[in-house]
Amino acid sequence: MTAALLEFVYATMRKRINDPASSYWLPKILEKIQTPDKHSLSPLKVDKWELGALTGDQGVAIADGIAGAWWVFVGSAFDKAKAAGVPDLPDNLDDFAGQRDRDDQYPALTLTGVTVGGLPNASVGDLSGLTPTQNGYRGTVRIKAAAYDSHGYQPWIAIDGDYRLVQHAVVIDDPQALTGDGLKPPTKTVLKGLDKYGVHWPSQQIEGRGKFRFTVRDLAFDVRLSIDVAGSGAGRTAKVTVESVAIATKPTFTLDEKALTIEGDTVTEKTKDVWKKSAKNAFNSDESAKALTAKLAAALNADDFRTEFSGSVTDQLSKALDGVLGTGPLPADSGQPPTGDGPLDVYLFDRVRAALNDKGSGFYPPTVVRGSTDPKLDPLKIDNIELGVHKVIVVDVDFHLEDVVVGGIPNVLIPAEDAALVAGGIDATLRFGRISGEPQITVHATGVGKIVKSGDHFQGPVVVTVNQPSVALGLSFSGRDADELTIGLRSLDLQVTEDKLSIEVHIGKWDLSSLFNSSDIKNRVIKGIQDGANDRKNDIAKALTDNARKVIAEKLKG
């Protein structure tokens, strides 16, 4: 089966995970995620995100804008100092200018008290890159954020908090003689007395701070996970481990400009608009978007969150398997699976084998047989069985059975050791008549004899008792998920010998017991039942398919 079985399970669960009416709906599962130190996704809270320096042309523009605003502030402070009579100040600042520090020229953005809202609002996409590992499989699941615009969710991720935008600026000499990139070292001219007015001459780290809020759209994650079998024998379990969470798209960050505030020691009414524009440009820069994306990925990749994600997914998988297949004990020995099938394939198959022997399971064979109504399998009806021409005393009589009804079919088991995972699907042996207190297999029919010479007919009841027969089944499976599951019968072979049949006959005035219990008649009866069952193969396959679909759908509602 290789990866097909796991892909089938994933496709089946994906529908439920993305269904708001399902108990497996992903947003409600993610809302419950909480680390031991009380961190959650509802919302995600982070003390600090250092976004770092904003470089490139955008960073230069922001830095120059902030440096220009600072120089306006310096000019105002200088005027106040002159008016106050601070000594040793020049007449004006015409011989100087402010600029970004050439040794630390880019602005840096830091976010604190960050709150990320809406992360549980997610849906699952394709499972890709599924490859076998030593104990299971590894693959990648695409998770779409901001997936729903209902149930109290908005189609975006909201991030808000406080920010701090820092820039180093310097005073330079002779601004008319700028060369190259225009960046010059700080002036060596010393001016004292400006500290009182908030200016650190000739170099100063300045900052703007305030509140921010923006929305994130087009965000998706690639979650790399492994699914393995833990334990051995009857104590095996399936375990899911989230190995990594990566941003899979280039999200769009939109700043809420109305919510943006700005203040700072060097921010004045004259420079507030410049500062606010610089802050907007900082948040809207490509560098910020990249940094925010990386920080968000890092937060979700933290060990504590990945541990909780792993536990939650494992719990949901266990819930689904237990709900559908029950909690009956696993077979301790899985035998020899086909080449290419690993421990996880065998584990999932063994869960099926256990379900077949669990009276509380919807897959318990007697339950399946009794529950089939379209078509009806209990009893199984066969039109006719030809028994051939036989001599009765001196007369040739052509015998056949009409209205053949096979009863006792619910008295059937599939012991774990009689089911095997094979390349074509599953081979299983149905054991009839093994449940104590249940009716044995009996065949009721009308025996009809036609005298060959005269054409006269006579008839009477025939009862065939079959002692613990078996049927070897070869099952195949197709369908993308449980709703499309189709079970086919590759083979259906009745396994019974003539010595296991006992036939009672009451036809006309002759004693036909010896004739009907002859090897020839018994083998014809066996062949007739086999042929009748073969004629009903499609009906039997439909009954198995309908039951499997119904059971899985009902069990996954919980």
Secondary structure, 3 states (H helix, E strand, C coil): CCCHHHHHHHHHHHHHHCCCCCCCCHHHHHHCCECCCCCECCCEEEEEEEEEECCHHHHHHHHHHHHHHHHHHHHHHHHHHHHCCCCCCCCCCCCEEEEECCCCCCCEEEEEEEEEECCCCEEEEEEEEEEECCCEEEEEEEEEECCCCCCCCCCCEEEEEEEEEEEEEEEEECHHHCCCCCCCCCCCCCCCCCHHHCCCCCEEEEEEEEEEEEEEECCEEEEEEEEEEECCHHHCEEEEEEEEEEECCCCEEEECHHHCCCECCCCCCCCHHHHHHHHHHHHCCHHHHHHHHHHHHHHHCCHHHHHHHHHHHHHHHHHHHHHHHCCCCCCCCCCCCCCCCCHHHHHHHHHHHHHHCCCCCCCCHHHHHHHCECCECCCEEEEEEEEEEEEECCEEEEEEEEEEEEECCCCEECCHHHEEEECCEEEEEEEECCCCCCCCEEEEEEEEEEECCCCCEEEEEEEEEECCCEEEEEEEEECCCHHHCEEEEEEEEEECCHHHEEEEECCCCCCCHHHHCCHHHHHHHHHHHHHHHHHCHHHHHHHHHHHHHHHHHHHCCC
